[in-house]
Amino acid sequence: KVMQANGLDERTNLLVEEYSTSGRLDNITQVMSIHTQYLESFLRSQFYMLRMDGPLPLPYRHYIAIMAAARHQCSYLINMHVDEFLKTGGIAEWLNGLEYIPQRLKNLNEINKLLAHRPWLITKEHIQKLVKTGENNWSLPELVHAVVLLAHYHALASFVFGSGINPERDPDTSNGVRLIAVNSFCVCDLANDNNIENASLTSSNFGIADSLSELEALMERMKRLQEDKEDEEASQEEMATRFEKEKKESLLVISGGICSFPVQFSFDDEIVSTDVSRYVEDPGFGYKDFARRGEDHLPTFRAQDYTWENHGFSLVNRLYSDIGHLLDEKFRMVYNLTYNTMATHEDVDTTTLRRALFNYVHCMYGIRY
């Protein structure tokens, strides 16, 4: 039966449009379609950076996506863009590893690994080195396009792991890349040196009653914080006292086994395919906490010194037209997206929790306010 167009809901329309555009409906799109508004914004920006006019040739775009996904060992994304790389006329030999690619692409390795694991270490010298004169230099528009792609696929790899997305096809081999199913275990357990079997056992011991009691406690805490915020503005002394109290409470939470840092796989883990490492230089480089005890001058990035609204948007839009508007729309969408629900509770103001998560992720990657 052929349904009338006006009888389709917004989600179905989006999926039909994506299928007709790209000729496939991958699992990322299907999972993300739960949040229709975000999916629309996501697809629009991704389509623009991968397929529309821009400074970089199409094969370069997909190879950069492969390099970014490889830093987080996301075989799902690597496999997807290996296919796209070949379809857009990429040189098959490049898929043998980084030693087979042009030098200017190799030069992205340093900024790729820093953006993926320790972005607070990036300096203006890294940019200068890439755009300096010479046959392998990058123009500023090309570099902006490349960096947007790197950041996009670093984030998307987290989404793939966090959502437990599996490959669409049989996970044996495809284009030399062995695919890894990730939805059968929690990556937090790998970071805590637990194997897959242990992960499944511990997750089953976590009862529904515990989850519900934690939810109630969280909602109560959110309500209390909101009420405190509505009171008179606290003094510096009061803010310091609150900070110390929150710090002690958070330490108690961490000791209870909650994963409190960005999850990074080690390239020594058995589950990692050796085929992924061909796209990675300096595989031992990973996340390392910047907040060393006793250090006075932390190598963090102060958000007020260089903000997206005041600086990033205009720079990106000037060098890579329209992507600034698309990214801005996506950022605003995800920042404000809420259904005002927590589990079975409705009409919940989740602003406090969403802002806390937003700030926490920024804090982990050295961005402070």
C-alpha positions in Angstrom: 0.0 0.0 0.0 1.4 3.4 -1.0 0.7 6.0 1.8 -0.2 9.6 0.9 2.7 12.0 1.6 0.6 14.0 4.0 -0.1 10.9 6.0 3.6 10.4 6.9 4.9 11.7 10.2 7.9 14.0 10.4 10.3 11.2 11.3 9.2 9.0 8.3 9.6 11.9 5.9 13.1 12.5 7.1 14.1 8.9 6.7 12.6 8.7 3.2 14.5 11.9 2.2 17.8 10.6 3.6 17.4 7.2 1.8 16.6 8.9 -1.5 19.6 11.3 -1.1 22.3 8.8 0.0 20.9 5.5 -1.2 21.2 4.0 2.2 19.6 4.2 5.7 22.4 3.5 8.2 21.9 2.6 11.8 23.1 6.0 13.0 20.3 7.7 11.1 17.7 5.2 12.4 18.8 5.6 16.1 19.1 9.3 15.8 15.6 9.6 14.3 14.2 9.1 17.8 15.1 12.8 18.1 13.7 14.1 14.8 14.5 17.7 15.2 18.1 17.0 15.9 18.4 14.4 13.1 17.2 17.0 10.6 19.9 19.5 11.7 22.5 16.8 11.9 21.9 15.4 8.4 21.8 18.9 6.9 25.2 19.8 8.3 26.8 16.4 7.5 25.5 16.5 4.0 26.9 19.9 3.4 30.4 19.1 4.7 30.6 15.7 2.9 28.8 16.4 -0.4 28.3 20.0 -1.2 30.8 22.5 -2.7 33.7 23.1 -0.4 37.5 23.6 -0.3 38.3 19.9 -0.1 37.9 17.3 -2.8 35.4 14.5 -2.0 37.9 11.7 -1.4 39.8 13.9 1.0 36.7 14.5 3.1 36.0 10.8 3.5 39.7 9.9 4.2 39.8 12.6 6.9 36.6 11.0 8.4 38.5 7.7 8.5 41.5 9.3 10.2 39.2 10.9 12.9 37.2 7.7 13.5 40.4 5.7 13.8 41.6 7.8 16.7 38.7 6.4 18.7 38.9 3.0 17.0 35.4 3.3 15.7 35.4 0.5 13.0 31.7 1.2 12.2 32.5 4.7 10.9 35.8 3.6 9.3 34.0 1.0 7.3 31.3 3.4 6.2 33.8 6.0 4.9 36.1 3.4 3.3 33.1 2.6 1.0 32.4 6.3 0.4 36.0 7.1 -0.2 36.1 4.5 -3.0 32.8 5.5 -4.5 33.9 9.2 -4.8 37.1 8.2 -6.7 39.6 7.7 -3.9 42.8 5.9 -4.6 42.5 2.4 -3.2 46.2 2.3 -2.3 45.6 4.9 0.4 43.5 2.4 2.3 46.7 0.4 3.0 47.7 2.9 5.7 49.0 6.4 6.4 52.3 5.7 4.7 50.5 5.5 1.4 48.8 8.9 1.6 50.0 12.4 0.4 52.2 14.3 2.9 49.7 17.1 3.4 47.1 14.6 4.6 49.8 13.0 6.9 50.4 16.5 8.3 46.9 16.4 9.9 48.0 13.6 12.2 49.2 15.9 15.0 46.1 18.1 15.2 43.8 15.0 14.7 45.3 13.3 17.8 45.2 16.4 19.9 41.6 17.3 19.0 40.6 13.7 19.8 42.3 13.3 23.2 43.9 16.5 24.6 42.5 19.5 22.8 43.8 21.9 25.5 47.3 21.4 24.1 46.6 22.9 20.7 48.4 26.2 20.1 48.6 28.7 17.3 52.0 27.0 16.3 50.1 23.9 15.2 48.0 26.0 12.8 51.0 27.9 11.5 52.8 24.7 10.8 50.0 23.5 8.6 49.5 26.7 6.6 53.1 27.6 6.2 54.3 28.1 2.7 55.4 25.0 0.8 54.1 22.4 -1.6 52.3 20.5 1.2 50.7 23.5 3.0 47.0 23.9 3.7 45.0 27.0 2.8 42.9 28.4 5.7 39.6 27.4 4.0 40.9 23.9 3.5 42.1 23.6 7.1 38.8 24.9 8.5 37.0 22.3 6.4 39.3 19.6 7.6 39.1 20.6 11.3 35.2 20.7 11.1 35.3 17.1 9.7 37.7 15.9 12.4 35.7 17.3 15.2 32.4 16.0 13.7 33.7 12.5 13.5 35.4 12.5 16.9 32.0 13.4 18.3 30.1 10.9 16.1 32.4 8.1 17.2 31.2 8.8 20.8 27.6 8.6 19.6 28.2 5.3 18.0 29.8 3.7 21.1 27.3 5.4 23.5 24.3 4.2 21.5 25.6 0.7 21.0 25.3 0.9 17.2 26.1 -2.3 15.3 27.1 -2.5 11.6 24.3 -2.9 9.1 25.9 -5.9 7.5 27.5 -9.2 8.6 30.4 -8.2 10.9 33.1 -10.2 9.3 35.3 -8.2 6.9 34.6 -5.4 4.5 37.3 -3.6 2.5 39.9 -5.0 4.9 38.4 -3.6 8.0 37.1 -6.0 10.7 33.9 -4.6 12.2 33.3 -4.7 16.0 29.9 -5.1 17.6 29.7 -2.7 20.6 26.2 -3.0 22.0 26.8 -6.1 24.1 28.9 -4.3 26.8 29.5 -0.9 28.4 32.7 0.8 27.4 33.0 2.1 30.9 33.7 -1.4 32.1 36.6 -1.7 29.6 38.1 1.5 31.0 37.9 -0.1 34.5 39.8 -3.2 33.3 36.8 -5.5 33.2 36.2 -7.9 30.4 33.0 -8.3 28.4 31.8 -11.2 30.5 32.2 -9.2 33.7 30.4 -6.3 32.2 27.3 -8.3 31.5 27.3 -9.8 35.0 27.6 -6.5 36.8 25.0 -4.8 34.7 22.4 -7.5 35.6 23.0 -7.0 39.3 22.0 -3.4 39.1 18.4 -3.6 40.2 15.4 -1.5 39.1 14.8 -0.4 42.6 18.3 1.1 42.8 17.7 3.0 39.5 14.4 4.4 40.7 15.8 5.6 44.1 18.8 7.2 42.3 16.4 9.0 39.9 14.3 10.3 42.8 17.5 11.6 44.5 18.7 13.2 41.4 15.3 15.0 40.8 15.3 16.2 44.4 18.8 17.6 44.0 18.0 19.3 40.8 15.0 21.0 42.5 17.2 22.1 45.4 19.8 23.6 43.1 17.1 25.4 41.1 15.7 26.9 44.3 19.2 27.9 45.5 19.8 29.6 42.2 16.6 31.7 42.6 17.8 33.0 46.0 20.0 36.0 46.3 23.3 35.8 44.6 25.8 34.0 46.8 29.0 35.6 48.1 32.4 34.4 47.0 32.8 32.7 50.4 29.5 30.9 50.0 30.3 29.8 46.4 33.7 28.4 47.6 31.9 26.5 50.4 29.4 25.1 47.9 32.2 24.1 45.5 34.0 22.1 48.3 30.7 20.4 49.3 30.0 19.4 45.7 33.6 18.2 45.2 33.3 15.9 48.2 30.0 14.6 47.1 31.3 14.0 43.5 34.2 12.0 44.9 31.8 9.7 46.7 29.9 9.2 43.5 33.1 8.4 41.6 34.2 5.8 44.2 30.8 4.1 43.7 32.0 2.9 40.3 30.6 5.6 37.9 32.7 6.2 34.9 34.0 9.7 35.4 36.4 10.3 32.6 36.4 10.1 28.8 36.5 6.5 27.8 39.5 5.7 25.6 40.3 2.2 24.3 43.8 1.0 24.5 45.3 -0.2 21.2 46.5 -3.2 23.1 43.0 -4.5 23.9 42.1 -7.7 22.1 38.9 -6.4 20.8 40.6 -3.8 18.6 41.2 -4.7 15.0 44.8 -4.5 13.7 43.2 -3.1 10.6 42.2 0.1 12.4 45.8 0.9 13.5 46.9 1.4 9.9 45.1 4.8 10.0 46.6 5.9 13.3 50.0 7.5 14.0 51.3 7.5 17.6 48.7 4.9 18.9 49.8 5.2 22.5 48.7 8.8 22.7 45.4 9.1 24.6 43.4 11.1 27.1 45.4 12.2 30.2 43.9 14.4 32.8 45.1 17.9 32.6 44.3 18.8 36.2 47.4 17.6 38.0 47.3 18.0 41.8 49.3 20.9 43.0 49.6 22.6 39.6 48.8 26.3 39.6 48.7 27.0 35.8 46.5 24.4 34.2 46.7 24.2 30.4 43.0 24.8 30.0 41.1 26.8 27.4 39.2 29.7 28.7 35.9 29.9 26.9 35.5 33.6 27.3 38.8 34.2 25.5 37.5 32.7 22.3 33.8 31.9 22.0 31.8 30.3 19.2 29.3 33.2 19.2 31.9 36.0 19.1 34.7 34.5 17.2 34.3 30.9 15.9 31.1 31.5 14.0 32.3 34.5 12.0 35.7 32.9 11.2 34.2 29.6 10.0 31.5 31.3 7.9 34.1 33.5 6.3 36.4 30.7 5.3 33.8 27.9 4.6 30.6 29.6 3.7 27.3 28.5 5.3 28.8 25.8 7.5 28.8 28.3 10.3 25.0 28.7 10.1 24.5 24.9 9.9 26.7 24.2 12.9 25.2 27.1 14.9 21.7 25.6 14.3 22.9 22.2 15.4 24.6 23.5 18.6 21.5 25.5 19.6 19.2 22.5 18.8 21.2 20.1 21.1 21.7 22.7 23.8 17.9 23.3 24.1 16.5 19.9 23.2 14.3 18.5 25.9 11.1 16.5 26.3 10.7 17.6 29.9 10.7 14.0 31.1 12.8 11.8 33.3 11.9 8.1 33.1 8.1 8.0 33.9 8.1 11.6 35.3 6.6 14.3 33.0 6.8 18.1 33.1 10.3 18.0 34.7 12.5 21.0 34.2 15.7 19.3 33.2 17.7 22.5 32.5 19.9 22.1 35.6 20.9 18.5 34.6 21.4 19.3 31.0 23.6 22.3 31.8 25.6 20.2 34.2 26.3 17.6 31.6 27.2 20.2 29.0 29.7 21.9 31.4 31.1 18.5 32.6 31.9 17.4 29.1 33.6 20.7 28.4 35.5 20.5 31.7 36.8 17.0 30.7 38.3 18.4 27.6 39.9 21.4 29.2 37.3 24.1 28.4 36.4 26.2 31.4 34.2 29.2 32.0 
